[in-house]
Amino acid sequence: MALGFWMNNKNCYGCKTCSIACKSEKRLNKGVLLRHVAEIKQDAPLAVSFLSMSCNHCESPACLENCPVQAYTKLDNGIVQQNHDLCIGCKTCVEACPYGAPCYDEEESKTYKCDMCADRQERGELPACVKACPGMNLAAAEMDALQGAHQADIVSDEASGTAPNFVITVDPLLSKEPDDVVVSQAVEG
């Protein structure tokens, strides 16, 4: 079974520590973020919540399928990894990803994306974003374990066609009607 992320939208308070920890761990240039925190606003009933997302390490990753130089690889544990040296900066992966996970670095003219801190995990450490979250609203684990622990939560996004590996505990105050919800990017590079 593949590794994936769990995110607790219900309890996240939008501090962006996960995003900053990732940026610091990966030593990313200005404007480059691999984990974004979006603010979700709703009028009826009045609600504000946050959603922290990065690469979903999909079963059928659009970035891998569309990269013209084969810079992406899907590891045995499900992590979708990019060979940054092969990247030509064409942004095809950015356009192909339904989640906007790859991020173009203007300074380097190349693209970066989350690799779930594969190097940290090899050392038995948590991904930087997971370790840094003060509210413990992020986890990285085998998808079957995440699905078992969060059975009533959103597990998949079938509309994307990519079979993403994520589970989200959704704030029950948010309505089910997408027209009532406004999502805005709450993190700046």
N, C-alpha and C positions, 0 to 999 in steps of 0.2 A: 504494500500500500504506500502511496505517496505522502510526502510531508506537505503540510499546509498551515495556514494561519487561522486563528480564531481572533475575533475582535468583538469587544463588549461595547456596542453602541449605547446601551442602556446606562452605563456608568461612566463613560468617558467624559471628561470635562474640558477637553480641547486645549490642554496645556502645551501640546506639540513637542513634548520631551522625546517621544519616539522618533519624530522626524529629525530633530537636532542630534540625537544620539547616532542615528544612521549617517547623517551628513558628516559628523565628526569622525566616526569609525572609518568611513570610506574616504575621508579627506577630499570631499567634493568641492568643485569650484562654485563660485557665486552663481545663483540661479539654478543649480542642479540639485534636485531632491528626488530621492528614490522612494520615500514614504511621504504621502500627502495627508493632511488633516483637513477634511471638508466640514464646513458648518452647514447643518440642515435646519432650515427655518420653516415653520408651518403656522398658518393663521388660525385654523379652526380644527381641533382645539389648539390654542396657543402653545407652541412647543419649540424648543431649540435643543439640538443635540449635535454630536460630532461623530465623524466616521474616519478612522485612520486606515488608509489602504496603501498597499505597495503592489508589487508583482504577485499574482495569484498562482504562479507556478502551475499553469493549466495542464490538463491531460493532453490537449491538442493545441499547443501554443501558437497563436497567430504570428508572433515574432519569429519563431523558429521556421515556420512554414513559408514565410514571406521574405526572409533575409536573402538577398542575392549573393552574399559571399559566405553563407553558412557560418556566421559568427556565433550562432546559438546552438547549445547542446542540452538535451534533457538527460540528466544523470539518473542512475538506477533508483535513487531515493526520491525522484520526482522533481528535484530542483532544476529549474531552467536557468542555465548559466550562459553568460556571454563571454566570448573571447574578445576582450576590448582591442587587442592588437589587430584583429581581423576587420574591425568595424571601419567602414569607409565614410560614415556620416551621411548616408543617403536618406535617413529618417523613414525608411520603409517600415521598420518595426514600430515606430511611433504611430504611424498612420494605421497600421494593421491591428494593433492591440486595442480591444474594445474597452480597456480599463485605463488607457493612457499611462501604462507603467514605465515603458522606456522614456528616458529623459535626455533630450539633446543638450550637449554642452557646447555653447557658442564659442567659448575660448579654445577648445580643442577640436571643434568640428567633428565630434564623435558622440555616440550615444552610450548612456550608462543604464543599467537596470539592476534591481535588487537580485541578489543571489542567495538570499536567506542567510547571509553570513556563513556560507559553507565552511570557510576556514575556521571560524569560531566553533561551529558545531563539530568539526573534526577533532577539536581540542576538548570537546565535552562541555562547551560553553553555550549559553543561549545567544540567539541573534541580538545585536545591540539594541534594537527597538524594543524587544520583549523584555530584556533585562532592565532597561531604563524606565519603563512605564511605572510611574509612582502608584497608579491605581490598580495595577495588575490586570489591565484591560486588554492585553495582547498575550497570545501564546503561539508557539510553533510546535507541532507534534504530528504524529501519523494521523492521517485523515480519519481512519476508522475510530481512533481514540477520541478525536475532536467531535465527530458525529455522534458517538455514543454518549459523550458528556453533555452535548447540547442538542438533543434530539428534536426539540421544538423550535429550534432556530433555523434561519436561512442557511442552507447548506450548498446550494448550487444556483447558478444563473444559466439556465438552459437556453435562454434567448441568445447568448453570445456565441454559442456553437463551439466554445473552447474548453468546456468542462473545467472551470476554475476550481482550485483547491483552497477554498475558504469557507469559514463558518462565521456568521455574524449573529450575535445576540442583539436583537432589535429593541429599541426603546418602545414599550407598549403605548406610549402617548402619541407616537407617530401614526398617522392614518395610513390606511392601505391604498389610498387614492394618490397616484403620482402627481396629479395636477395640483394637489394641495401642498406639495413639498417643494421647497427651493433649496438646492444644494449649491453652495459657493465655496470656492477654494479659500481656505483659511490659513494657508501657509505660503509664505513668500520665500524666495531663495535668498 
